[in-house]
Structure formats: structure tokens, C-alpha cells
Amino acid sequence: MARPKLRLGVSSCLLGQEVRYDGQHKRDDFLTEVLGPFVQWVPVCPELELGLGVPREPIRLVGRSAAPSLVAERSGLDHTEAMRAFAERRVGELAREDLSGYVTKKDSPSCGMERVRVHPAKGGPPRRDGVGAFARVLIEAFPLLPVEEEGRLHDPALREGFVERVFAYARWKEAVAAGMTRGALVAFHTAHKLTLLAHSPAAYRALGARVGGLRRGAIRADVEAYGAGLMAALKVPATRGRHVNVLQHAAGYLRDRLPAADRKELEESIADFGRGLVPRIVPLTLLRHHVRAQGLEYLAGQVYLDPDPKELMLRNHA
């Protein structure tokens, strides 16, 4: 069955729309050609939608990094309040778009997620510690929403992490929308155990304790805390060592079920991955094959084995 397309916000220029200050675009091939077939983009260009036009005078962040002004480079026209009002309205509209993630334009004074140039009010070299004026409002409004810059998505590990968070957030929203009972929360956590273990053993234990400690009565606070903990845990990079531990843990369920030759092949593929000789897809493929052949329902239900479309080839890089 085909997966439904997820809705992701995106800076319009990254889709090839000629909306930048100089009338150009910054089309990103990964977003348009690789990820594009699996998502429905919701494009936003804050500067154009604010009414600044194309082409337009460049703008930049000026002043204190914690609360900079948004100022036109040559005329000095201050767009700070206008952008804030626009961002709050537009973010309110995006709340109705059922977004599962957002990709912003790096270095943009309106869309940049981090390390945006902030110029001192009295002149001097800029600091690389700002957040775009629109992006700041977006991130504050949707603290669980996976947000990433297109530049960072050129890194295979960061790309995999972002896409994994996007699909996890979509699953979480779907589970909550369906009605989060105690049983549903336990089932959701159970399906994500190996994923959590690969990212953060501490979060794995904490979230497990929260689910295991559910009592009679309303669980809304527990559900909200679990969602926040889940998305925070997935932002912790999954290391090669933790992946090896997870793969070995999963292989342990097969130890008494496989012939010696098959068991050795699986163990060697995990060891080869640990040494960097093969990508993670190699032991994962073997593991999935044996899990299905042996009918191990617990492992078959683990999101870790199939977290996102295989066509993205996110586990082929290392």
C-alpha cells in the first residue's frame, strides 16, 4: 500500500521559485527530485508574502542576537514589526496545514534556522549566531515540528535524522488524532523501542518508565510529555556504536532460531558495519529477512527496521 504523502513546509526558493531578492532561486535537487515524490510541499517566502517584491533591496539582521531588528541594507528601512506580525499570522495559517516538517533556507535573515549573520548596530563584522525573523516565530510556535536547513541536508547523517524525525512526527500525530489510550501509547512506545535505543538510551529508559507508570485517570499530560520526549530523543544523533548495539540486541532474538551458518552471516554483517566496511542497510536487510521468515511479531513491528521509504536510501551511506 502506498504511503500517504506528508505535508512539509519549505522556503519557496528551494523548489525553484524565483522569489529571492535578486530574482533568482536556490532549487535543491534532494528536496525536489528525491524527497519530493513522497511529500506535498507547502511553500512559503516570508519576504515576498510580506510585500517586499522581486527584485528587492536585501535585508539583514541588526543588533542583539537574541532580538535583532530586520533592516533593509541600503535604505535602513526597518521591517521588524511588519515581519513579526506577518510571521504570527502566517504561522497561524500553517497550523491548519497539518505539517510534519519544514525545510528552511540557510543564511536567510528571514528563514535561516541557525548561524544567521547578525550585524552590529554600530558597524563591524557580523556574528554568526542569529535565527531568521520568520524561522524564530515558526520554531517557537511548533516546538515538536522537525525543522532543518537545506544546507545541512547535504550531510547524509543529518539528512537521515531529519527524514526519520519527519516520519516519526507524522506517526505520532496520527496516533494522537486516533485517540491516545493507555494501550495505544504502550503500543506506540513498543514499536519505537529500538529506534529510541539507537538515539538515546537515557530517553529510552525515561520514556519506558513513563509508559510503564501510567495510572488510572486522565493521561493527557503523559501523552504530551511523551511526545515532547520522543521528538527530543530523535534529535540526538544515532551513533554507529549505538546502531551496532541495537542490531546485536535484535539479532539476539534469532540466536536460537537460525542455523549456525545464517547466524554467523548476520553476526559478521553487523561486525562489518561496526568497522565501517559496509553500510547499515546490509545487516538491516539480513535482519528483516530472518525476522519475517521466523515470524517474530515483536521485531517485525519495530519501526527501526522500516522507518521511511526505501527509495530514499538513507541507510545506504554508512
VMD Tcl script that draws the C-alpha trace (Angstrom):
set ca {
  {0.00 0.00 0.00}
  {1.36 3.41 -0.95}
  {2.22 5.69 1.93}
  {0.17 8.90 2.08}
  {2.16 11.99 1.20}
  {3.25 14.05 4.19}
  {2.88 17.83 4.11}
  {6.12 19.76 4.66}
  {6.65 23.48 4.77}
  {9.54 24.81 2.69}
  {11.20 28.06 1.68}
  {9.78 28.70 -1.79}
  {13.15 29.39 -3.42}
  {14.28 25.84 -2.64}
  {11.63 24.49 -5.01}
  {12.96 26.61 -7.86}
  {10.61 29.57 -7.48}
  {12.33 32.81 -8.48}
  {11.44 34.75 -5.35}
  {14.80 35.76 -3.92}
  {15.85 39.39 -3.54}
  {17.84 39.19 -6.79}
  {15.06 37.45 -8.73}
  {16.85 34.10 -8.61}
  {16.08 30.78 -6.93}
  {18.01 28.18 -4.92}
  {16.44 24.97 -6.20}
  {17.59 21.95 -4.21}
  {17.73 18.64 -6.08}
  {17.32 16.45 -2.99}
  {14.13 18.24 -2.00}
  {12.61 18.37 -5.47}
  {13.80 15.11 -7.03}
  {14.43 12.67 -4.16}
  {12.18 13.68 -1.26}
  {9.61 15.45 -3.45}
  {7.74 12.34 -4.66}
  {6.94 11.39 -1.05}
  {5.76 14.75 0.27}
  {3.41 17.58 -0.56}
  {5.28 20.85 -0.25}
  {3.71 23.92 1.33}
  {5.93 26.75 0.03}
  {6.41 29.99 1.94}
  {8.52 33.05 1.09}
  {8.15 35.46 4.01}
  {9.80 38.41 2.27}
  {7.71 38.12 -0.88}
  {4.50 37.46 1.04}
  {5.26 40.46 3.24}
  {5.04 42.56 0.08}
  {8.72 43.43 -0.46}
  {8.57 42.42 -4.13}
  {11.02 40.80 -6.57}
  {13.67 42.00 -7.05}
  {14.00 43.86 -3.75}
  {16.51 45.57 -1.54}
  {18.41 42.98 0.53}
  {17.61 42.86 4.24}
  {19.70 41.75 7.19}
  {19.53 41.17 10.93}
  {20.96 44.02 13.03}
  {21.54 44.47 16.76}
  {21.34 41.97 19.60}
  {21.35 38.34 18.52}
  {18.56 37.43 20.94}
  {16.20 40.03 19.46}
  {17.65 41.57 16.29}
  {15.96 44.04 14.00}
  {15.25 43.22 10.35}
  {16.59 46.13 8.35}
  {17.00 46.97 4.66}
  {20.71 47.14 3.83}
  {20.83 50.46 1.93}
  {17.78 52.48 2.96}
  {17.77 51.37 6.60}
  {14.01 50.74 6.44}
  {13.02 48.68 9.49}
  {10.81 45.67 8.70}
  {10.95 44.13 12.17}
  {7.40 44.73 13.35}
  {5.88 44.10 9.93}
  {7.66 40.75 9.67}
  {6.69 39.77 13.19}
  {3.02 40.49 12.51}
  {3.17 38.64 9.20}
  {5.00 35.66 10.73}
  {2.47 35.27 13.52}
  {-0.41 35.36 11.04}
  {1.28 33.00 8.55}
  {2.29 30.55 11.26}
  {-1.33 30.54 12.41}
  {-2.32 29.54 8.88}
  {0.36 26.83 8.80}
  {-1.12 25.36 11.98}
  {-4.06 24.28 9.82}
  {-1.81 22.68 7.17}
  {-1.03 19.54 9.20}
  {2.71 19.89 8.63}
  {5.09 17.05 9.52}
  {8.27 19.04 8.95}
  {9.78 22.20 7.50}
  {12.88 22.93 5.41}
  {14.29 26.46 5.58}
  {16.85 28.38 3.52}
  {20.18 28.58 5.28}
  {21.71 32.01 5.99}
  {18.45 33.80 5.19}
  {17.65 36.73 7.53}
  {14.03 35.65 7.41}
  {14.21 31.84 7.05}
  {17.61 30.77 8.45}
  {17.35 28.26 11.30}
  {20.72 28.94 12.90}
  {24.07 30.71 12.45}
  {22.48 33.59 10.52}
  {24.63 36.71 10.28}
  {23.71 39.41 12.80}
  {25.33 42.78 12.11}
  {26.29 45.08 15.00}
  {24.17 48.23 15.11}
  {27.26 50.44 15.11}
  {29.16 48.59 12.41}
  {31.81 45.90 12.47}
  {31.94 42.25 11.42}
  {28.73 40.23 11.75}
  {28.28 37.45 14.27}
  {27.12 34.00 13.18}
  {24.61 33.41 15.97}
  {21.24 34.57 14.67}
  {17.92 32.99 13.74}
  {15.83 34.25 10.83}
  {12.93 36.51 11.79}
  {10.27 34.19 10.36}
  {12.00 30.99 11.42}
  {12.14 32.18 15.03}
  {8.36 32.54 15.18}
  {7.85 29.22 13.38}
  {10.10 27.26 15.75}
  {8.58 28.85 18.85}
  {5.05 28.07 17.64}
  {5.78 24.42 16.75}
  {8.39 23.16 19.24}
  {7.95 19.50 18.20}
  {7.97 20.12 14.44}
  {11.14 18.81 12.72}
  {12.83 21.86 11.16}
  {16.05 21.71 9.15}
  {18.03 23.85 6.72}
  {18.64 22.64 3.18}
  {22.39 23.14 3.55}
  {22.60 20.72 6.47}
  {20.62 18.14 4.49}
  {23.66 17.69 2.25}
  {25.20 15.77 5.17}
  {23.96 12.14 4.88}
  {23.67 11.62 8.64}
  {21.76 14.87 9.20}
  {19.56 14.09 6.20}
  {18.68 10.67 7.60}
  {18.00 12.13 11.03}
  {15.67 14.81 9.69}
  {13.65 12.45 7.50}
  {13.41 9.96 10.36}
  {12.03 12.70 12.63}
  {9.55 13.79 9.96}
  {8.05 10.33 9.61}
  {8.11 9.75 13.37}
  {6.30 13.03 13.98}
  {3.69 12.08 11.37}
  {3.13 8.73 13.09}
  {2.84 10.44 16.46}
  {0.28 12.97 15.21}
  {-1.73 10.18 13.58}
  {-1.71 8.15 16.80}
  {-2.81 11.14 18.88}
  {-5.55 12.03 16.38}
  {-6.87 8.47 16.54}
  {-7.29 8.76 20.30}
  {-4.40 8.07 22.63}
  {-5.47 5.48 25.19}
  {-3.08 3.76 27.59}
  {-2.97 0.75 25.32}
  {-2.30 2.90 22.26}
  {0.56 4.69 24.00}
  {2.09 1.40 25.12}
  {1.81 0.06 21.56}
  {3.38 3.19 20.08}
  {6.27 3.05 22.52}
  {6.78 -0.65 21.92}
  {7.07 -0.09 18.16}
  {9.70 2.63 18.68}
  {11.86 0.93 21.32}
  {14.79 0.07 19.06}
  {14.65 3.48 17.39}
  {14.84 5.23 20.74}
  {17.65 2.94 21.87}
  {19.70 3.89 18.80}
  {19.33 7.59 19.52}
  {19.28 7.93 23.29}
  {19.39 5.04 25.79}
  {18.58 7.57 28.53}
  {15.40 8.69 26.75}
  {14.55 5.05 26.02}
  {14.62 4.33 29.76}
  {12.81 7.52 30.75}
  {10.01 7.13 28.24}
  {9.68 3.45 29.08}
  {9.33 4.33 32.76}
  {6.67 6.92 31.95}
  {4.66 4.45 29.90}
  {5.13 1.70 32.46}
  {3.99 4.00 35.25}
  {0.67 5.06 33.73}
  {-2.14 5.06 36.29}
  {-5.89 5.25 36.15}
  {-7.34 8.59 35.19}
  {-6.57 11.18 32.55}
  {-3.33 10.63 30.63}
  {-3.26 13.87 28.62}
  {-0.22 15.20 30.49}
  {1.59 11.90 29.99}
  {0.79 11.92 26.27}
  {2.10 15.46 25.86}
  {5.24 14.67 27.84}
  {5.82 11.51 25.83}
  {5.51 13.37 22.52}
  {7.98 16.02 23.63}
  {10.38 13.36 24.93}
  {10.12 11.33 21.73}
  {10.98 14.22 19.43}
  {13.77 15.42 21.72}
  {15.27 11.93 21.77}
  {15.23 11.66 17.98}
  {17.22 14.89 17.72}
  {20.10 13.13 19.49}
  {22.33 11.73 16.71}
  {22.26 7.95 16.44}
  {25.89 6.78 16.52}
  {27.43 3.79 14.76}
  {28.13 2.21 18.14}
  {24.53 2.50 19.29}
  {23.32 1.11 15.96}
  {25.62 -1.87 16.46}
  {24.18 -2.41 19.94}
  {20.63 -2.27 18.59}
  {21.38 -4.66 15.74}
  {23.06 -7.11 18.11}
  {20.14 -6.81 20.52}
  {17.69 -7.60 17.73}
  {19.85 -10.46 16.46}
  {19.69 -11.97 19.91}
  {16.02 -12.82 19.35}
  {17.12 -15.01 16.44}
  {20.03 -16.76 18.15}
  {18.17 -19.99 18.90}
  {16.13 -19.96 15.70}
  {18.73 -19.74 12.93}
  {21.10 -22.36 11.56}
  {24.72 -21.73 12.53}
  {25.67 -20.51 9.04}
  {22.84 -17.95 8.93}
  {23.58 -16.80 12.46}
  {27.26 -16.32 11.60}
  {26.41 -14.39 8.42}
  {24.20 -11.99 10.37}
  {26.78 -11.52 13.14}
  {29.54 -10.85 10.60}
  {27.42 -8.31 8.70}
  {26.82 -6.39 11.94}
  {30.54 -6.53 12.77}
  {31.42 -5.32 9.26}
  {29.06 -2.40 9.69}
  {30.65 -1.63 13.06}
  {34.05 -1.45 11.36}
  {32.71 0.78 8.59}
  {33.17 -1.88 5.88}
  {29.51 -1.98 4.79}
  {26.56 0.40 5.13}
  {23.86 -0.24 7.71}
  {21.42 -1.41 5.04}
  {23.41 -4.68 4.76}
  {22.77 -6.06 8.29}
  {19.31 -4.46 8.27}
  {18.31 -6.31 5.13}
  {19.51 -9.63 6.55}
  {17.79 -8.94 9.85}
  {14.48 -8.07 8.16}
  {14.66 -11.25 6.08}
  {15.15 -13.51 9.09}
  {12.57 -11.69 11.21}
  {9.90 -12.19 8.56}
  {10.92 -15.76 7.83}
  {10.75 -16.63 11.54}
  {7.52 -14.72 12.15}
  {8.86 -12.70 15.07}
  {6.00 -10.27 15.62}
  {7.79 -8.06 18.15}
  {10.72 -7.35 15.83}
  {8.52 -7.21 12.72}
  {6.64 -4.36 14.39}
  {9.76 -2.32 15.13}
  {9.85 0.97 13.23}
  {13.65 0.74 13.32}
  {13.56 -1.90 10.59}
  {11.47 0.21 8.19}
  {11.23 3.86 9.30}
  {10.74 5.59 5.92}
  {10.57 4.89 2.15}
  {13.39 2.62 0.99}
  {13.67 4.69 -2.19}
  {15.31 7.47 -0.16}
  {18.23 5.09 0.52}
  {19.01 6.83 3.80}
  {20.76 3.86 5.39}
  {22.99 3.21 2.38}
  {25.58 5.87 3.23}
  {27.30 4.34 6.25}
}
mol new
graphics top color blue
foreach p $ca { graphics top sphere $p radius 0.5 }
foreach p [lrange $ca 0 end-1] q [lrange $ca 1 end] { graphics top cylinder $p $q radius 0.2 }
display resetview
